[in-house]
Amino acid sequence: MPKDFAISIAQTLRQRGFQAYLVGGCVRDLLLGREPKDYDVATSATPDEVMAIFPETYAVGAQFGVVLVPVPDDVVSSACSEASSKSRTIEVATFRSDIGYSDGRHPDEVRFSHDPRQDVARRDFTINGMLLDPICERVGGGVSAQVPGELLDFVGGRRDLEAGIIRTIGDPELRFAEDKLRMLRAVRFAARFEYTIETGTFAAIQKLAQGIALVSRERVREELTRMLTEGHGRRAFLLLDESGLLSHVLPEISAMKGVEQPPEFHPEGDVFVHTLLLLENLPQPCPATLAWGALLHDVGKPATFRVAERIRFDNHVEVGVRMAEEICRRLRFSSDDMAQILALVANHMRFGHVTSMSESTLKKFLRMPRFDEHLALHRADSLASHRILSTYEFIQQKQREIPAAKMRPVPLVTGDDLIAAGHVPGPKFREILSAVEDAQLEGRLPSRDAALDFVRREFPV
């Protein structure tokens, strides 16, 4: 297990005369009785000394005292066949103090230390600032089940863990000035653990919220993605809104507040309320593209709101797709992820027509790439509004009834067949082949000969 490998690293460093402890999130999770996603080690050994002891290390951040020790393949595979890239390495960081943060992320100067207290003092939150000596035979005790080893808590992390509080280590304004992404991390941890952000910490976020614009868009995207996929998206976005961060990271979502919806379809409330309720109904684990598609599915409604005989959002899907594309580009999503997110936004209203679709249209709809995400979005959308799942159940029934061979049959006619029949290659080919496929999906063309007769009859040369 990665935990045992991390402990073995600490043991090896101890045997060489250095201090070494488990540190950070893994200690927090162990105290909470959770399985950590990854393990970090803090040590008095310098990066050069660590690399001399573990020759296979990656010196990805040696200037900041950080090297990565790869977890052996047999340890990774025995722990999890789908281990994340971070869980495939153990981060070993030298005790240090950081001097100045001109760029709002990286320290201007790093001074290595032999004092773990100095190292802890530069970390973000008290619950992430505890050290665990896994070699000591004493028992740390405390938050939940007993944790083997001695807990070193210089910042009151265990107290805040037991009280359910997110608090910065030291002056919150200073901590957030050092790395402004920490403001988003405070929200994410509060949502994930259902904790409260300490008053001074929260006040500092509200004061400094506009500074989040200086953080790279990729880092913001990753933090928001974690909020959306960790199962507490609604609480996270309520906190983002209350803290003032939401209007700076996703003003399009902030614009949903107060945008009324027709009560006969949306008794739950405005577009913002509906979207956040939808996040509560996403499956777990939740793919990132599904989570973002859910967040953005109604992003076009504020811009298309009007009142005629009732509240209307004309063309909100088309407008929403354009807005979602701009957001995806701004946050620098990959092309593949952006394509799926836009497909989710573009198709979410089509579920209202499935019971009246022709057989061919329905089959094409059901075989869309990653249709499971589209269906999951529809289910969550329904549960966040009228709570009627008849369409969802209708589609599930169709998926059970229609064999794969009839959902995606082998084409009866090809382009070569059209050429052989005397047709000239061009845009007409697509129309003919599409018509043949529709007739085949509807069961009107049982054979290749029937399909060729259909082409000769409907599309004479």
Phi, psi and omega in degrees: 000146178306325179300313181296323179293320178298318178295322179294326176297314178299319179298316180297317178297320178298317181297334178271006174094011181256158169281149179200134182218153163288146187214155169082219186300328180293324177293315177305311183292322177298319179293332179274359182076021179257153176277116180297146177284334179203167184232139177237147179239135173249140187213160174276351179289141177285165177305318179297321179291322177296315182292331177289326180280323181240090188298338184273009185291159174250121183271062185286335181219040186300328180295339176255010177086017186243128171230157180247130176255119183292137175282132179305145184303321182292331178287318180297311184295326179287336181274316183193125182291341180243042183298142178289164180298324180291324181288351178273000177224156171251123179278124178246116185241136178284139173309136181203165167237146184253137182244112175072145177221074185297325183266005178071018177212308184258142177292143177290328181215139178243129177243116179291153188219165172248009184248113180298335179297320178296322181294315181297324185298338183264359182279175191279295188238152184302322182290345177256007187252017180265149177248146177234122175273101185280354183271330183295144183277347180290168183250131183287326177060182166118256198291313179221242179291157179295138181248122182295132179120176180255128179273128174253110185235098183267354189235008181077027181296318181294322178299315181290329177295318180290328181273349181072051184233135171261116184223136176290157172276115182080205185292118183297323180296323178292317180298318182284330176293326179295317179210105186292340176297338180302335177296317177292323179295323177299316178296315182297315180295320179298321179289313184300316184264359183057046179258172176256139175277125182306145190306311181294323179295316181292321179298323179293322177297315180299322181289323188255008189307320183296340179293347180296340179296342181275350181279144180302145184295328178296318180292321177297314179303314182295321180292318178294323178298319177297318178301319185286333188254355184271004174094003181227040185297322181298311180296320180300316183283333171295319178291321176301319180293311182296327182280345183091358182286327188301317182294343179264327182267326180215073181300335179293329177282321176301327181292346179287339183297132177081359178277105186292158177231156179298122186296337179291336177255332184227074179293347184286335179134206187285180186296323179294313178300314181299314182298318180289325174295323178300318180302327180294336186258010177288149179290158175234131359291154185244124175299145182299321181295320177297316181298316180289323176299321178295316180298323188259001189300328179248024185296340180276355184292315180304321183285343184246008182296132171205159179243117173248242172289340173206177177293133181227154175228068184298130177062026182294334178292311181297316177296319180298321178298317179296318179293318179297323178296318179296319179295315180298321178291320180298320181270003172060051171289156174292160180299318181295314180295319180297318180301318180290319179298316180294324177297321179296317178294316185293330189253359189293334179276347182291340180297336179291350183245005189297325183288344179253003179290147170295163182300319181291317180296319180297315181297319178295323178296314184291339182260015174302148177305135178054047181298335179302327178289320177299317181292321178296322177295317179299317180298313180295322179298317180293316182293336180270005180225261184278345177066022177264123186249022182297321178293318177301315181290325177299315181293318178301319178297316178297320179297325178286326187279324188270116178296154180301323182295332178269338176288321182222071184287159175293131182303138179276335182227140179241174176299324178298323178296321180294320178297316180298331180276358175103005179279144180269129180305138180168191182303333180298332181304315183298318180298316182294311182296324178293319179295320178296316180297317179300315180296323178293316180295331180274001176082014182270352180235094185282348186208170178295318180299319179296323180292319179294322176298320179300316180295315181297324183282316186272336183226069181295148180287000000 
